[in-house]
Amino acid sequence: MSEEKKFSEMTPKERGREVLITLCYLAAGVVLALLISTFLIQKVTVEGTSMVNTLEEGDLLFGARYGVFYRDVDRFDIVVLDMGDRGLYVKRVIGLPGETVQIAGEEIYINGEVLEESYGSSDMRTPGIAEEPLTLGEGEYFVLGDNRYYSRDSRDAGVGVIREKQIMSKLGLRFWPISKFGIVR
């Protein structure tokens, strides 16, 4: 049975080897963390008020990368969207591919039936592009912020219908603030 030496008792060659091994472990840890954050999990900090009361500005969230852990996006999922030059948006999926979405007054209609939901505030400024029935194509989604009055979302012609390739991740875990730590519903 061999005894482990203290670092101070090692020869210079042994010290060099220990330092090199430690550096290799650190490098492997950094590479692993980068791979996980690039391909598996996305970290997002909420900016703005478009998802209040569900999410608040400054909330730190983790989401599963689209296409890695899941391939289906369901109604009411909260997703991170790549909006190009406008950055990342966090929104809730309301309309799915093939469905017809329309907003009349304070009601959202999916295929002519009122959508029963408890997430969004009913105070919508405008129905925007969903004032008339809007049929989503293959791989297209209609998203809204939960704080409908202050949300720039699919109603806005500048945002419009979201394409599947714009969906980066599906949010699942709120990490910060610690008092709200847990699964995002």
ABEGO torsion letter per residue (X at the ends): XBBBBBAAABBAAAAAAAAAAAAAAAAAAAAAAAAAAAAABBBBBBBEAAAOAABBBGBBBBBBBBGAABABBBBGBBBBBBAEAAEBBBBBBABBBGBBBBBBEABBBBGGBBBBBAABBABBABAEAAABBBBBBBGBBBBBBABAAABBBAABAAAEBBBAAABABBBABBAOBAAABEBBX
